[in-house]
Each structure stands twice: as structure tokens, then as C-alpha cells.
């Protein structure tokens, strides 16, 4: 195997890889062996049809696509290691030559890590954040804790009100025809949460247990399901139960229940005040970091290749899907509830993806400019934290962490140092 590298505009590069004809022939045989058990031809036992017979019968290229994939998987990682490029996107692969008895040649179009030209990054001027905590702030936090400790009680002596949770059976139809996904039983719905289609929840206010209600709504024009978008629908709804929140009294007993240390409401308010001060100071630090890094980005010059943005968006999409899965929600359900499809959701990630890339690049450039390096001791500390997080023995973790992973960890440490450096060098007005 050999390859050539062609550098292109806007931090793109084309890798042209040549796989010897003999290796491509071997891959063709490997592809045949993987598929032969599924091939049935009259006159042969299943899985016993000779490769040459199949190639003669269907054409030599019958196994070429799978053979090409085998060759690419076998060679591309080595090409990436040897080409000395910092590749930051998935390859866009095209087969250039794929013929019997000839070398297999393919190209991989990739984005490479952009060079950053830093502007001013020391002494960035930012607004000073307010970290004062007022009595109103404490009152609001106390009310939030109170809401967290509410208990749900059944309501039997009145009609439903905004803020209540109604437990309902429902079935939707359009022009008298039920539609898929429009039916549910004993579904809890908080009135005022805007969980359902606009106007649905309003029509359930003032209803009693056992009431059967006709709810008329119109699906939004941009609703994900095209067969429902913009159409009026009728939901037959039955109210099975009404529930509301009962809030605890704000007294010394409440304070001692929700706090590990405070025994009186006065002590608990002081505890909350200290917590809010710490939270505001942390938020101020974060806001300062973001403002400083934003200014450094504006002062810097870099050309971000589009495939790098697309790869980052894909990573962010997967991260988001994983986060909501912890809440028991699939990405498909989320998209359905928000009326978006995958393409629209990916579009919303454009500015965040670009900002993530730019922030990382300028901070790496600052670390390099200021010679901010990660020590062996700092790497060891990070590995210790990782072992604790994954509940592994540190020695076993070190065994499976390769040099590329260690390099990435070191770079993360250097980026954190760069953040500290530019924030400490900034001035507040």
C-alpha cells in the first residue's frame, strides 16, 4: 500500500491510496467467503458455489464493493497515522480504480486542523459580573426548594385548574378517522406545561373527574408528521383524575428537614445565602471565561472547513441523545415532541458547533504561544480521576489507555491552563 497527499484550499486535503492488485484480489476472496453461505444457485449445494463460477455468471465486480470496504478498513487507519496530517473530519471516500487484475485506488477527502493566527489575547477587558445576593434572591431560592418538596394530592372536590395535573384517556381523529399516535390511556398532563398541541390544555381547565370533553385543536403548519401538519383535529378526552401540589409550611421544621445542618428557618436562610453567593461567583467566573474567549476568537484569524463543523455537529447530536436517554427519552421521541426532524435539529447546532471549534482552537493556540504544558504528575492526576469515575483500578485503566488518548488528555489539561491564563490576564470594568 502507498499513498499521496494533495493539500487543497480551506484546510482540505485529498489522500490517494493505492492498494496492490494482489491485496485487492485477496479482499475479493474474503468478501466471497463471507457471503457464500447465503448464496443459492441451482445445481450447487448452498454455500458451495465456486467463486469463479459466480464471477463468470454475474460479473467479476459482484464482490468488488465489499472487497473495497475491506481494503479501506485495512489501509485507511495506517494512512492517517503516516500522513502527518491532523485530520478533523470523517473521510469522504471515492473509488478511483476498481478492476480485475489492477491495483485498487481510492481517494479520501478530509478536513485538516486549521492554523490559528492569534490577535490580542492578554488583558482582554470584560464587564464585571454582579455577585451580590439580595433577600429577594434568598426568597426565590427558598420557594424553589419548597416546590421541590411538594407532594401530590388527589383533588375530588373541585374542577381542574391551571397548574393541576389531569390524568386522561384521549383519542384523536381527523375528519372522523383516528390517526397513528393519537391515542393514550391514563396519561398525566400538567395543565399549562404546553406539552400538548397549543390550545389542548386550555380546554381541560374547569373540568371535573369523569367529564368527557371534545377538544378541538389544529396541528402546526410545520408539524413533523406531514400528514397531520396544518390540519384540524378532534380529541375525545375523558378526565380520570385531578391532582395538585401541596406545599409545605416554611417553618423551622421544614428547615431542619431539608438541611443537614440548619435547625431554624433563620439558619437555613443564611445557608441558602452562602450557597447562592457561591453559585453567583461560579456563574460570574463562567461568564468571564466565555466573554474573554469570545473576544480572543474575534481577534484571531482561522478558516474552519465545513466538514469539521459537520463532524462536530454529529458529535454534539450524539451527546445530546445520550443525555436525554438518561431521562428515559429517546432522540426520536424528542424530535417528535418538538416537531423537528433530524435535519432541522442539526441546523440548530451550527452556531454552537462553530463556537466549540473556535474556542478550542484559540485556547490550544494560547497554550502553545505561552508554552503551557501538561506535566506527568498532572496526567497522572487525570488518570486517577478517570479510574474513580469509571470505578476501575488505575493500573488496569492505564493498560487500556493508548498514547493517542494520553496525548488528548494532556491537550485537555493545557487548554484548561490556557483558560486560567487568559482569565487571570483579563481586566474587569
BELGITA-V95178 format. One record per run of one state. SS is the DSSP state (H for helix, E for strand, - for the rest). FROM is the first residue (numbers start at 1). TO is the last residue. Records with the same first field share a line. If there is no record, write none. Layout:
SS->FROM-TO, FROM-TO
//
This chain:
-->1-1, 9-11, 20-20, 39-50, 59-59, 83-86, 88-91, 98-103, 113-116, 118-124, 127-134, 149-150, 155-164, 175-176, 191-201, 205-211, 219-231, 247-251, 259-264, 300-300, 302-305, 326-330, 339-341, 349-349, 370-375, 390-393, 401-402, 426-426, 429-429
E->2-8, 12-19, 87-87, 92-97, 104-112, 117-117, 125-126, 151-154, 165-174, 177-190, 212-218, 232-246, 301-301, 427-428
H->21-38, 51-58, 60-82, 135-148, 202-204, 252-258, 265-299, 306-325, 331-338, 342-348, 350-369, 376-389, 394-400, 403-425
//
